[in-house]
Amino acid sequence: MGKSLPADFLVVDVSNSFTKIAAVRKGQLCELQRKATAELDEPFVLSLAAHYPSVPLVLGSVVPSRTSRFSPVFAKALFLVHGRAPLGFPIDYPNPAEIGADRLANAAAALHFWQPPIVVIDFGTATNFDVVDASGAFCGGVIAPGLDLMTSYLHERTALLPKVRLREPKRGFGRSTVEAICVGAIHGYRGMIRGLLQGIRKELGVEQLTAVATGGHAALVVRGLPEVCGVRPNLTLEGLRVVGERWLIGPRPKRRASPRSR
Protein backbone atom coordinates (compact mmCIF):
# COMPACT_ATOMS: atom_id res chain seq x y z
CA MET A 1 0.00 0.00 0.00
CA GLY A 2 1.28 3.47 -0.89
CA LYS A 3 0.92 6.60 1.23
CA SER A 4 -2.55 8.15 1.47
CA LEU A 5 -4.27 11.11 3.07
CA PRO A 6 -5.64 10.64 6.59
CA ALA A 7 -9.04 8.93 6.70
CA ASP A 8 -11.99 9.67 9.00
CA PHE A 9 -12.54 5.94 9.41
CA LEU A 10 -12.39 2.62 7.53
CA VAL A 11 -15.24 0.40 6.40
CA VAL A 12 -14.79 -3.32 5.79
CA ASP A 13 -17.41 -5.67 4.34
CA VAL A 14 -16.37 -9.30 4.86
CA SER A 15 -18.54 -11.61 2.75
CA ASN A 16 -18.15 -15.32 2.10
CA SER A 17 -16.22 -14.93 -1.15
CA PHE A 18 -14.66 -11.47 -1.15
CA THR A 19 -13.87 -8.68 1.28
CA LYS A 20 -14.27 -5.03 0.29
CA ILE A 21 -12.38 -2.29 2.08
CA ALA A 22 -12.59 1.49 1.78
CA ALA A 23 -11.39 4.58 3.57
CA VAL A 24 -14.00 7.24 4.30
CA ARG A 25 -12.87 10.80 3.79
CA LYS A 26 -15.25 13.78 3.98
CA GLY A 27 -18.27 11.53 3.48
CA GLN A 28 -16.87 9.73 0.43
CA LEU A 29 -15.59 6.20 -0.11
CA CYS A 30 -11.93 6.28 -1.17
CA GLU A 31 -9.13 3.81 -1.91
CA LEU A 32 -11.39 0.82 -2.48
CA GLN A 33 -9.76 -2.60 -2.20
CA ARG A 34 -11.10 -6.07 -2.91
CA LYS A 35 -9.50 -9.22 -1.53
CA ALA A 36 -10.51 -12.88 -1.46
CA THR A 37 -11.87 -13.55 2.03
CA ALA A 38 -9.92 -16.81 2.22
CA GLU A 39 -6.72 -14.73 1.90
CA LEU A 40 -7.65 -12.34 4.69
CA ASP A 41 -4.84 -13.29 7.06
CA GLU A 42 -3.27 -11.62 10.09
CA PRO A 43 -0.35 -10.01 8.19
CA PHE A 44 -2.81 -8.29 5.83
CA VAL A 45 -4.92 -6.92 8.71
CA LEU A 46 -1.78 -5.70 10.49
CA SER A 47 -0.60 -3.98 7.31
CA LEU A 48 -4.01 -2.31 6.97
CA ALA A 49 -3.78 -1.01 10.55
CA ALA A 50 -0.23 0.23 9.90
CA HIS A 51 -1.33 2.03 6.76
CA TYR A 52 -4.19 3.73 8.61
CA PRO A 53 -2.78 4.22 12.14
CA SER A 54 -5.29 5.08 14.87
CA VAL A 55 -8.17 5.14 12.37
CA PRO A 56 -11.52 3.75 13.62
CA LEU A 57 -13.03 0.76 11.84
CA VAL A 58 -16.65 -0.06 11.01
CA LEU A 59 -16.77 -3.80 10.36
CA GLY A 60 -19.58 -5.77 8.77
CA SER A 61 -18.69 -9.45 8.62
CA VAL A 62 -20.60 -12.66 7.93
CA VAL A 63 -17.48 -14.82 8.42
CA PRO A 64 -16.74 -15.19 12.17
CA SER A 65 -13.25 -16.60 11.62
CA ARG A 66 -12.32 -13.41 9.74
CA THR A 67 -14.08 -11.11 12.20
CA SER A 68 -11.62 -12.32 14.82
CA ARG A 69 -8.72 -11.16 12.62
CA PHE A 70 -9.84 -7.53 12.94
CA SER A 71 -11.18 -7.37 16.49
CA PRO A 72 -7.88 -7.41 18.45
CA VAL A 73 -6.05 -5.15 15.98
CA PHE A 74 -8.70 -2.41 15.92
CA ALA A 75 -10.06 -3.00 19.44
CA LYS A 76 -9.58 0.62 20.58
CA ALA A 77 -11.94 2.02 17.94
CA LEU A 78 -14.13 -0.71 16.44
CA PHE A 79 -17.82 -0.60 15.58
CA LEU A 80 -19.07 -4.11 14.86
CA VAL A 81 -22.33 -4.13 12.89
CA HIS A 82 -24.91 -6.57 14.27
CA GLY A 83 -28.61 -6.75 14.98
CA ARG A 84 -28.41 -5.30 18.49
CA ALA A 85 -26.03 -2.44 17.69
CA PRO A 86 -27.27 1.20 17.56
CA LEU A 87 -27.65 1.45 13.78
CA GLY A 88 -29.99 4.43 13.54
CA PHE A 89 -33.09 2.60 12.29
CA PRO A 90 -35.60 0.19 13.89
CA ILE A 91 -35.47 -3.57 13.44
CA ASP A 92 -38.76 -5.47 13.41
CA TYR A 93 -37.47 -9.03 13.46
CA PRO A 94 -37.97 -11.90 15.94
CA ASN A 95 -34.25 -12.53 16.48
CA PRO A 96 -32.14 -9.53 15.43
CA ALA A 97 -28.93 -11.33 16.43
CA GLU A 98 -29.22 -13.67 13.44
CA ILE A 99 -29.38 -10.90 10.80
CA GLY A 100 -26.22 -10.71 8.69
CA ALA A 101 -24.17 -7.51 8.97
CA ASP A 102 -24.27 -7.04 5.20
CA ARG A 103 -28.08 -7.04 5.24
CA LEU A 104 -28.15 -4.41 7.98
CA ALA A 105 -25.64 -2.25 6.11
CA ASN A 106 -27.80 -2.52 2.98
CA ALA A 107 -30.81 -1.35 4.98
CA ALA A 108 -28.86 1.62 6.34
CA ALA A 109 -27.80 2.64 2.83
CA ALA A 110 -31.27 2.14 1.39
CA LEU A 111 -32.83 4.41 4.01
CA HIS A 112 -30.16 7.02 3.35
CA PHE A 113 -30.74 7.18 -0.40
CA TRP A 114 -34.41 6.21 -0.92
CA GLN A 115 -37.82 6.49 0.68
CA PRO A 116 -39.28 3.27 2.15
CA PRO A 117 -40.64 0.75 1.49
CA ILE A 118 -37.46 -0.55 -0.12
CA VAL A 119 -35.93 -3.89 -1.00
CA VAL A 120 -32.22 -4.30 -1.68
CA ILE A 121 -31.31 -7.27 -3.88
CA ASP A 122 -27.70 -8.20 -3.08
CA PHE A 123 -26.11 -10.62 -5.57
CA GLY A 124 -23.40 -12.60 -3.79
CA THR A 125 -22.64 -16.21 -2.90
CA ALA A 126 -26.27 -16.12 -1.82
CA THR A 127 -28.68 -13.54 -3.22
CA ASN A 128 -30.34 -11.64 -0.38
CA PHE A 129 -33.51 -9.59 -0.56
CA ASP A 130 -33.32 -7.13 2.34
CA VAL A 131 -36.70 -5.55 3.09
CA VAL A 132 -37.36 -2.21 4.77
CA ASP A 133 -41.04 -1.55 5.42
CA ALA A 134 -42.97 1.70 5.00
CA SER A 135 -42.15 2.76 8.57
CA GLY A 136 -38.41 2.49 7.87
CA ALA A 137 -37.82 -0.72 9.83
CA PHE A 138 -35.78 -3.66 8.60
CA CYS A 139 -38.38 -6.42 8.74
CA GLY A 140 -36.88 -9.47 7.00
CA GLY A 141 -36.22 -10.71 3.52
CA VAL A 142 -35.40 -13.64 1.29
CA ILE A 143 -32.21 -15.68 0.89
CA ALA A 144 -31.77 -17.55 -2.40
CA PRO A 145 -28.83 -19.44 -3.92
CA GLY A 146 -26.50 -17.13 -5.82
CA LEU A 147 -26.08 -17.39 -9.58
CA ASP A 148 -22.49 -18.65 -9.37
CA LEU A 149 -23.50 -21.21 -6.75
CA MET A 150 -26.30 -22.51 -8.98
CA THR A 151 -24.19 -22.81 -12.13
CA SER A 152 -21.19 -24.28 -10.30
CA TYR A 153 -23.38 -26.91 -8.65
CA LEU A 154 -24.88 -27.79 -12.03
CA HIS A 155 -21.38 -28.38 -13.39
CA GLU A 156 -20.16 -30.30 -10.33
CA ARG A 157 -23.16 -32.62 -10.11
CA THR A 158 -23.41 -33.58 -13.77
CA ALA A 159 -21.05 -35.49 -16.04
CA LEU A 160 -21.36 -33.43 -19.22
CA LEU A 161 -22.50 -29.91 -18.36
CA PRO A 162 -19.62 -27.40 -18.45
CA LYS A 163 -18.89 -24.54 -16.09
CA VAL A 164 -19.88 -21.40 -17.98
CA ARG A 165 -19.17 -17.71 -17.83
CA LEU A 166 -22.57 -16.08 -17.57
CA ARG A 167 -23.58 -13.59 -20.25
CA GLU A 168 -26.77 -12.11 -21.66
CA PRO A 169 -28.64 -14.72 -23.75
CA LYS A 170 -29.40 -13.73 -27.35
CA ARG A 171 -32.61 -15.76 -27.61
CA GLY A 172 -35.33 -17.42 -25.58
CA PHE A 173 -33.78 -20.91 -25.68
CA GLY A 174 -30.29 -22.21 -26.28
CA ARG A 175 -28.79 -23.51 -29.49
CA SER A 176 -25.80 -24.94 -27.63
CA THR A 177 -25.25 -26.37 -24.16
CA VAL A 178 -23.49 -23.22 -22.95
CA GLU A 179 -26.22 -21.00 -24.35
CA ALA A 180 -28.93 -23.19 -22.81
CA ILE A 181 -27.29 -22.86 -19.38
CA CYS A 182 -27.09 -19.06 -19.78
CA VAL A 183 -30.77 -18.88 -20.74
CA GLY A 184 -31.77 -21.01 -17.77
CA ALA A 185 -29.60 -19.06 -15.36
CA ILE A 186 -30.28 -15.48 -16.50
CA HIS A 187 -33.90 -15.67 -17.69
CA GLY A 188 -34.77 -18.09 -14.91
CA TYR A 189 -33.19 -15.86 -12.29
CA ARG A 190 -35.08 -12.84 -13.58
CA GLY A 191 -38.33 -14.79 -13.32
CA MET A 192 -37.47 -15.74 -9.74
CA ILE A 193 -36.77 -12.11 -8.83
CA ARG A 194 -40.06 -10.93 -10.38
CA GLY A 195 -41.99 -13.53 -8.43
CA LEU A 196 -40.24 -12.72 -5.15
CA LEU A 197 -40.77 -8.98 -5.57
CA GLN A 198 -44.46 -9.62 -6.19
CA GLY A 199 -44.62 -11.68 -3.00
CA ILE A 200 -42.80 -9.00 -0.99
CA ARG A 201 -45.19 -6.29 -2.20
CA LYS A 202 -48.14 -8.47 -1.26
CA GLU A 203 -46.73 -9.26 2.18
CA LEU A 204 -46.05 -5.58 2.87
CA GLY A 205 -49.49 -4.62 1.56
CA VAL A 206 -48.12 -1.95 -0.78
CA GLU A 207 -48.46 -1.23 -4.48
CA GLN A 208 -45.23 0.75 -4.84
CA LEU A 209 -41.91 -0.76 -3.76
CA THR A 210 -38.50 0.67 -4.59
CA ALA A 211 -36.15 -2.16 -5.54
CA VAL A 212 -32.41 -1.57 -5.93
CA ALA A 213 -29.58 -4.00 -6.63
CA THR A 214 -25.96 -4.45 -5.67
CA GLY A 215 -23.33 -7.18 -5.81
CA GLY A 216 -21.52 -9.25 -8.40
CA HIS A 217 -24.12 -10.11 -11.06
CA ALA A 218 -26.44 -7.18 -10.38
CA ALA A 219 -25.73 -5.26 -13.60
CA LEU A 220 -26.16 -8.36 -15.80
CA VAL A 221 -29.43 -9.56 -14.27
CA VAL A 222 -31.09 -6.18 -13.63
CA ARG A 223 -30.57 -5.19 -17.27
CA GLY A 224 -33.75 -7.12 -18.06
CA LEU A 225 -35.74 -6.16 -14.97
CA PRO A 226 -37.62 -2.86 -15.19
CA GLU A 227 -38.99 -3.63 -11.72
CA VAL A 228 -35.54 -2.78 -10.30
CA CYS A 229 -34.77 0.94 -10.42
CA GLY A 230 -30.97 0.74 -10.50
CA VAL A 231 -27.66 -0.76 -9.47
CA ARG A 232 -25.33 0.60 -6.78
CA PRO A 233 -22.11 -1.48 -6.84
CA ASN A 234 -20.82 -0.39 -3.41
CA LEU A 235 -24.12 -0.11 -1.57
CA THR A 236 -23.03 -2.30 1.36
CA LEU A 237 -19.92 -0.17 1.91
CA GLU A 238 -22.09 2.95 1.67
CA GLY A 239 -24.28 1.51 4.40
CA LEU A 240 -21.26 0.90 6.62
CA ARG A 241 -20.23 4.50 5.92
CA VAL A 242 -23.66 5.78 6.99
CA VAL A 243 -23.50 3.71 10.19
CA GLY A 244 -19.96 4.93 10.86
CA GLU A 245 -20.91 8.58 10.45
CA ARG A 246 -23.74 8.15 12.96
CA TRP A 247 -21.30 6.51 15.36
CA LEU A 248 -18.44 8.99 15.05
CA ILE A 249 -19.74 12.22 13.58
CA GLY A 250 -23.53 12.37 13.78
CA PRO A 251 -25.98 11.95 10.89
CA ARG A 252 -25.44 13.83 7.65
CA PRO A 253 -28.42 15.13 5.64
CA LYS A 254 -30.06 12.32 3.71
CA ARG A 255 -29.62 12.36 -0.07
CA ARG A 256 -32.71 10.76 -1.54
CA ALA A 257 -32.38 9.32 -5.01
CA SER A 258 -35.15 9.40 -7.56
CA PRO A 259 -37.04 6.07 -7.53
CA ARG A 260 -36.09 5.56 -11.19
CA SER A 261 -32.46 6.67 -10.97
CA ARG A 262 -29.70 4.40 -12.23
N, C-alpha and C positions, 0 to 999 in steps of 0.2 A: 504494500500500500504506500502511495506517495503522500506528501504533506497535503493537508487540507485546512480550510478555515475552521475555527471553532464551531461546534454544533450546539444547539440548544439541548437536544437529547437524541438518542438513537431509537429506532423502532426495528424489531426483528419478528418476522412471521415464520415460525418453524412448522412446516407441513410435512406430510409423510414422505414426499418425494424430494422437494426442494425447499430451501430456506432463502427468504428474501430479507435483505438488510438495507436500511437507508438512514442517513443522517437527516435530522429536521433542522432547518435553518430559516428563521423568519417566516414560519408557517408553511414552508415548502419542503418537499422531499428532495434530497440531494444525494449524490454519490451512491446510487443504487447498486447493490451487488446481489448475485444469485449463486447459490452453492448447493450441491447435492447434500441433502440432510445426512446421508450415511457418512459423508466426509467431514461432518461438523465435529471436529475433535478439539481437545483441550488446547493444543498449540494455536489453533485458529482463533479460538475465543480470547485467549491471552493476547494475541496480536491485535485483535479488534480493540480490546481494552487499552492497549498501549498506544494505539493510533488515535483513540479518543479518550485521553486521560480525564478522569473525574467527570465524565459525561453520564447523566442518568440514562437508564434503559427502560423502554416499555416493551415487554416480551409477551407475545402471543404464541403459545406452543401447544401442539397436539401430540407431541412425542416426548413423554416424560423423561426418557433416558437422555434426551438432548436439553431439556429444561434444566436438568441438574448440571450441565456444563456451564450455563450462564450464571446460575444463582449465586455460587460462592464468589465469582469474579466481580460481579456487579452488585453485591449484597448491600452496599452503602446507599445506593440510589437505584432501586429496582421496583418497577410497577409490573406485577404479574397479572395478566388479564384472565379473569375467571368469573364464574356466574355469581359470586357473592362479593365481588369487588365493587367499589363506587364508580360506576361507568358513566353516570350522567343520564341514564334512561331507565325506565321500569322494565322488569322482567316478569312476565306472567307465564310461569312454567312450573310444573310440579316439583322438579328437582333441578334447580339452577346449576348445581355443582357439576352436572353431567354435560352441560353445554360446552362445545368446543370453543376455544379462544378465538379461532378464525371466524366463527359464526357471530360471535359477539362484536368483534371488530367490524365485520361487514354491516351489522345493524347500526353501529355508531356512525359509520361513514354514510350509510343510506339516510339516516335522520339528519345528517349535516347537509346533504346535498339535495334531498327531495322531500316532498310532503308525503306523510303516510296516508293510506296503507301502501307498503312497499314489500317487494320480495326481491332478494338478491340471489341470483343463480351463479354459484361458484363452481367452475369446472376444474376439478382437481383429480386426485386418485379416486375419490368419490365426488359426485356432483351433489352439492348441498343447495337446498332452497331455504333461505333464511327469511322468515316472515316477521314483519313488523305491522301490527294492527293499526287501525285508524286512530287509536289513542296514543300511539307512539311507543308501545310496549313490544319487546321481542316476545313472541308467543309460541314459537315452534317452527316446524318446517318439514322438509322431506330430505332423506338421504338416499341417493341412487348410485349404482355402480358407475364409475367414470368411464368415458369413452375408451381410453387406453386400456383400462382393466378389462372391459368387455372384449375388445379385439384381441388382446394378448391371450386371454383365456380361450377364445375361439381357436387360436393358433395352437396353443399348448395342449388342448384336449381333443384335437382332431389330427388325423394322419396326413391329410393332403392340403388343408387350408393354410395359406401363407400368412405371415405377419405383414401387415400393410401399413403404408404411410397414408393417413387419412387425407382426403382432398374432396373438393366439391364434385358430386356426381354430375355427369353431363346429361343423363336421361333417367327415366323412372324405373328402369331395371337394368341389370348388368349384362354386358356382352362378353365379359370375361370374369374369372373368379375374383380377381382383385376389384374390379368395378362392382361386382355384385356385393362384396363385403362393404365397400364404401357406401353403396346405396342403402344397404341394411343399417349400417351404423349411423350415417348422417341423417337420412330421411326418417329412419326409425326413431332416432334420438329426438328429432324435432317434433315428431308426433307425440312422444312421451312428454316432452316439455309442455306442449299445448294442452294435453290432457291434465297434467298436474296443475298448471296455472288455472285451468277451469275449475278444478276441485278446490284450489286454495281460495279463489274468488267466492265460490259457493259457501265454503266453510266460514269465511269472514263475513258473508252476507253483504258483499259490496259489488257494484257493477264496474267501478273503475279501480284498477290496481296497477301501480307503477312497477314494472319489472325491469331490472337492470342486471347485467352480466359481468363477470370477471373470471379470470383464470385461464388456463392453458388453451382450451379449444373454443373459448367464448366467441372470438371473431368469426371462426369458421361456421359454427352452428347457428349463431344469431343472425347471420347474413340472410337466412331464409325464414326468419321469425319476426314478422311485424309486431307481434305481441310484446316483444322486448324492445324497450326504447333506446338502448345503447349499451356500449361496452366500456368499462373503466378498468384497464389492465392492472392497476395498482390499488384497487379499492380497499383491500384488506390492510395494506400499509397505511392508506389514508385514514382508515378507522383507528388504527393504533396511534396515528398522529393526533387525531381528534381527542382520543382518550388521554394521551400524554399532555396535551395542552390544558385540558381540564385539571389534570393532576398537578402540573407544575406552574401554569401561567394563569389559568382561568379561561373560561370559554371565549372564543372569538365569535364575531357575528357569523351567523349561518349564511352560506351561499347556496341558495336553492337553484337547482338546474331546472330547465324546462322539461316537462314530462316527455317530450319527444326529442330531446337533445341527444346527439351522438358524440 
